[in-house]
Amino acid sequence: MTTTVSTASNVKRSVTFHPSFFFWMTVVMTLFVFSGFALTYWIPMTGGSLAPLPPVVHLHGAFFFSWMVLLVVQAVLVGTRNVRAHMSLGLFGISLGTGVFLMAALITVLFLGLSNLDLSPITYSLAYLSVTAVVSFGVLFALAIGSRRKPDAHKRLMLFSTINLLPPGINRLYGVPFGVDLPLLATYLTLDALAIAMLVNDWRTNGRITAASTTGAAFVFVPQLLYPFLVDSAAFASVAFAIGEMSGYR
């Protein structure tokens, strides 16, 4: 009887969920994505009013939404001390994250090719957001995979990489209700708030800001600081045009 009670107690303890700061970060980011795209994708789709979209757009969405769900699942597995299951999903996560990067890059190329860079400020702003998001996610995701044997660095780099993917969802969440094409300031301030929350948690937990968080935050803040200098520059216009040419639409 004692053995049975002890075993049951151990099982109970093993499945107790301990939500961490990182779990709540994944939840917040996922809510931004799904609520933002609900306004222009999920609700119109269920209501039958979604305009016809190329299959590549739906495929891009499938990768993107799956990535957000996977982040939450992985955080839950860590919170339930189920590290083995978390690690077993690692290869799938690498494959899915790689797909997210490739699809984001493809959508960026197609967008720049189809827009023909009509010289409107919104077009160049969206181009800048897209290019910096793809580059930032790709670099931080690669660093996160390289740090997978260092859990503290791995989870920080993975979350910072995902912060850079949030602008499309945040733009829709803020812009659609108010009829704003690109609520850039609100979007950047939201990304900043998430990055600062990561840094504050680092400081409170470790008494310092880790190298992983410093690197991740740099990929959030630096593109914003460079925005006013690059978005209207001839150099960025040339880069954007070259990327658009890859689509074959020119």
Residue pairs with C-beta under 8 A, 6 or more apart in sequence:
14 80
14 81
15 80
16 80
16 81
17 76
17 79
17 80
18 79
18 80
18 81
19 79
20 75
20 78
20 79
21 201
21 205
22 75
22 78
22 155
22 159
23 72
23 75
23 76
23 78
23 79
25 159
25 194
25 197
25 198
26 68
26 71
26 72
26 74
26 75
26 159
26 162
27 72
27 75
28 194
29 68
29 71
29 159
29 162
29 163
29 166
29 194
30 68
30 69
30 71
30 72
32 166
32 169
32 170
32 173
32 190
33 64
33 65
33 68
33 165
33 166
33 169
34 42
34 65
34 68
34 169
35 169
35 173
36 168
36 169
36 170
36 171
36 172
36 173
37 61
37 65
37 168
37 169
37 172
39 172
39 173
39 176
39 177
40 172
40 176
41 50
41 61
44 50
44 51
56 103
56 106
56 107
56 110
57 107
59 103
60 103
60 104
60 106
60 107
63 96
63 99
63 100
63 103
64 100
64 103
64 104
64 165
66 96
67 96
67 97
67 100
67 162
67 165
68 162
70 89
70 92
70 93
70 96
71 158
71 159
71 162
73 89
74 86
74 89
74 93
77 83
77 85
77 86
77 89
78 86
78 155
90 148
94 145
97 141
97 145
98 141
100 137
100 165
101 134
101 137
101 138
101 141
104 130
104 133
104 134
104 137
104 165
105 134
105 138
107 130
108 127
108 130
108 131
108 134
108 243
109 243
109 244
109 246
109 247
110 247
110 249
111 126
111 127
111 130
112 127
112 130
112 240
112 241
112 243
112 244
112 247
113 244
113 245
113 246
113 247
113 248
113 249
113 250
114 247
114 249
115 123
115 127
115 244
116 244
116 249
116 250
117 123
117 124
117 127
117 237
117 240
117 241
117 244
121 232
122 181
122 182
124 231
124 232
124 236
124 237
124 240
125 182
125 184
125 231
126 182
127 236
127 240
128 223
128 227
128 230
128 231
128 236
128 240
129 167
129 184
129 187
131 239
131 240
131 243
132 164
132 223
133 164
133 165
133 167
136 161
136 164
136 219
136 220
136 223
137 161
137 162
137 164
137 165
139 161
139 219
140 157
140 158
140 160
140 161
140 164
140 215
140 216
140 219
141 157
141 158
141 161
143 157
143 212
143 215
144 153
144 154
144 157
144 158
144 161
147 153
147 154
147 157
147 212
148 154
152 210
152 212
153 210
153 211
153 212
154 212
156 198
156 202
156 210
156 212
156 213
156 216
157 212
157 215
157 216
159 198
159 216
160 195
160 198
160 212
160 213
160 215
160 216
160 217
160 219
160 220
161 216
161 219
163 191
163 194
163 195
163 198
163 216
163 220
164 191
164 219
164 220
166 190
166 191
166 194
167 187
167 191
170 183
170 186
170 187
170 190
170 191
171 182
171 183
171 187
174 180
174 183
174 186
174 187
175 181
175 182
175 183
188 224
191 220
191 224
192 220
192 221
192 224
194 220
195 216
195 217
195 220
195 221
198 213
198 216
198 217
199 209
199 213
199 217
202 208
202 209
202 210
202 213
203 209
230 236
244 250
